Amino acid sequence: MNKLSLFGLLGLVVRRDLLLAMRRRADVLTTLIFFVMVVSLFPLGVGPEPEMLRKMSSGVLWVAALLASMLSLPRMFSADYLDGTLEQMMLAPQSLTMLVLGKIAAHWMLSGLPLVLIAPVLGLQFDMSPQALWMLVLVLLLGTPVLSMIGAIGAALTLGLRGGGVLVSLLVLPLCIPVLIFGTGAVEAVNSGMSVVSNLSFLGAFLLFALVFSPFVAAQALRISME
Amino acid sequence: MAINWFKYSAPTTFYGLAGKLIPFFAWPAAVLFVVGLYIGFFVAPTDAVQSEAYRIMFIHVPASILSMFIYLIMAGYAALGLIFKTRLSAMMAQALAPTGALFAFISLWTGALWGKPMWGAWWVWDARLTSELILLFLYLGFIALQASIDDPRRADRAGALLAIVGSVNVPIIYFSVKWWNTLHQGSTIKFTGTSMHIAMQHAMLAVLAACWLYAIAVSLARVRSIILEREANTQWVNALEEVRQ
């Protein structure tokens, strides 16, 4: 067997995971429906005043996105773990870090990207201004990959444990707080006419930082969980 | 004669050493608690601005300091265990976690008691309160992860990785929360002279030292239990007098 190039491997893993997900579309849809439902519950809970809804819109959308991405985390590795594929993948003479990065990318395309695309529609329900909507899409684009990357570490650590689903949220949610703060901060800044540069720079920095370190750490976590 | 630096890195030898060391930390801790709290509550003068309510600071400040330091020490032990594969380091990390969580909880609790008369609210979403709360969450995540893994080797290594990831995140979380909102009063103990009365300083330092000693004593006691539990099937444990009884 000839050794794949790193990006060849990445493409292969992403393609495989996307194909598997397309065979079982329900999994992708449940995350999306959960997101829409949680966001829709807030106006019912706090009342329909447009003024208040506009004020809390970015926070509600971000927290809902955070919860929705937690919901899909246990699936990142568990199916491959249960049928033994993951073990074979780890035995293969390929970079485990790159493989994990591929799985993270596929996970984001299946659980993060749909949220980003549907968020403007939900934002309209909260009476957000067009500028705020564009900013929301941008910060979600920058922030949701970070959630998938940090989440991968938690998912790898809790692989095959009792109550792994709740546990992974307990581990990952506190670590995601900076993303939440700067993500909502950027939308707030647009609303109050302030500069968004600092918020966007921080989100970009988190994205790069996580991109460099999290696949490696998640790969180590997988090694710990699989031995 | 060469000193064997690694002698006490084996659970077998450390068990006995820890047992001998505990009284040397526990008794001074008890004495310093009494002395520090006596000075804090009866000797230190009433504060001009905050009247009597400030006295809870003598517990609040040391608990907050320790809750943060213990996380770093725990992450340090966890890293040692992960790198050198020493079992005892991982056990120490596990033994420190509940004490750290306890101090984080005490810090939040006393902070709320102080906030009610000062700010008029039990809880405000201020930067330090919020990051202390997140620190408590990190401790609870660490404890929950270790508790749900049955294989102790995997529990040690998974917990270690989580502690290291957490310690990288702690400053990021702290500064994000700080920029997000700040209305907590600034730090009074500064490196360039302090603005505190001398008796207040004495009380604060005594309680701080007491908390340190308490944390060491209780972690040593806990690590002894962990050693016994993990080594329950070994000969040396079964040969111990306290086990045979």
Interface residues (C-beta under 8 A of the other chain):
Chain A: I153 L157 T158 L161 R162 G163 L167 L170 L171 L173 P174 L175 I177 P178 I181 F182 G185 F202 F206 V217 Q220 A221 I224 S225 E227
Chain B: I134 F137 L138 L140 G141 A144 L145 S148 I149 R154 R157 A158 L161 L162 V165 G166 N169 I172 I173 S176 V177 W179 W180
